[in-house]
Amino acid sequence: MTPLIAFVVFVAVALLGWGFIELRNRSFHFTHSKEEQHGWDEINEAYEENGKKELNLHDLLQRNSTKGYKAI
């Protein structure tokens, strides 16, 4: 009977923790700083340059700029 009680306590604590975090996330609103927003803007520009599609591994390797001394 003790493992069953431990499991019920574990689930109860997990649900209480989950509820607390959900309430906290609804009360505090997160916003990016200007530096972070600049980074997101660069990511969006690169995404739009590629026709709004994500690059696959083959495309990434073609654009790879870490080719040893050849990259310099």
Secondary structure, 3 states (H helix, E strand, C coil): CHHHHHHHHHHHHHHHHHHHHHHHHHHCCCCCCHHHHHHHHHHHHHHHHCCCCCCCHHHHHHCCCCCHHHHC
